[in-house]
Amino acid sequence: MPGDCQLGPAAATALVPGDALGRDETIGAALACMGGRYGTIILVVDGEGRLAGIASEGDLRKAILKGYGLTTPLAEVMNTD
């Protein structure tokens, strides 16, 4: 079902609230978690559940347009600034 988010082990213990995925999760997994919700941001956490970066829907769409695939890890396209 769109919007269902299967959180990985890193995100399950995230120290930050909201939709969170681990750095090794994919662009496709992040888009599935967003489920078409406009303006959604996914929090990207490290192996200890600390915030490592964010990925917005726009960031992920731009990455795809640049040639990144749905299996690309979020660590390659997330914002860390």
C-alpha distance (Angstrom), angle and dihedral (degrees) to the residues before:
residue distance angle dihedral
M1 . . .
P2 3.82 . .
G3 3.76 112.6 .
D4 3.79 94.4 29.0
C5 3.75 108.1 130.3
Q6 3.77 121.5 -160.3
L7 3.78 102.5 -156.9
G8 3.78 116.5 -150.4
P9 3.82 123.8 -133.4
A10 3.82 93.4 -90.9
A11 3.79 92.5 52.7
A12 3.78 93.9 44.2
T13 3.80 88.7 68.3
A14 3.81 95.6 37.3
L15 3.77 116.2 150.6
V16 3.80 90.0 -149.0
P17 3.81 126.1 76.0
G18 3.80 124.6 -121.5
D19 3.77 136.0 37.1
A20 3.80 105.3 -16.4
L21 3.78 132.8 175.1
G22 3.78 132.2 -178.7
R23 3.82 122.4 -103.5
D24 3.82 90.8 -107.4
E25 3.80 94.4 54.4
T26 3.79 114.7 106.4
I27 3.77 137.3 -112.3
G28 3.81 87.0 -112.7
A29 3.81 92.1 54.5
A30 3.80 90.8 49.6
L31 3.80 92.6 50.1
A32 3.81 89.7 49.0
C33 3.81 89.8 52.4
M34 3.78 90.5 50.8
G35 3.78 89.4 54.3
G36 3.78 93.7 -164.8
R37 3.81 94.3 -57.4
Y38 3.81 107.2 152.1
G39 3.78 117.4 -118.7
T40 3.78 95.4 10.4
I41 3.78 121.1 162.9
I42 3.78 123.3 -160.7
L43 3.77 117.0 -150.1
V44 3.81 111.7 -137.1
V45 3.80 114.7 -149.0
D46 3.78 133.4 -168.8
G47 3.80 125.9 -125.1
E48 3.80 91.2 -80.9
G49 3.80 94.4 51.3
R50 3.81 96.0 -104.1
L51 3.78 120.5 139.1
A52 3.82 108.9 -95.5
G53 3.81 99.1 169.1
I54 3.79 146.2 -48.3
A55 3.79 135.2 -103.8
S56 3.78 121.5 -158.9
E57 3.77 125.2 -161.4
G58 3.80 88.4 -108.9
D59 3.81 91.6 51.3
L60 3.79 90.7 53.4
R61 3.82 93.8 46.8
K62 3.82 90.5 49.9
A63 3.80 90.3 49.9
I64 3.81 90.6 53.2
L65 3.81 90.7 49.0
K66 3.82 88.4 52.2
G67 3.80 90.0 56.1
Y68 3.79 103.5 -93.7
G69 3.80 113.1 139.7
L70 3.78 132.2 -133.8
T71 3.82 88.7 -102.6
T72 3.82 93.2 58.0
P73 3.83 112.1 119.6
L74 3.80 115.6 -113.0
A75 3.82 88.8 -124.7
E76 3.82 87.6 73.1
V77 3.81 96.4 53.6
M78 3.82 107.4 24.1
N79 3.81 123.4 113.9
T80 3.77 114.6 -115.0
D81 3.81 99.3 174.7
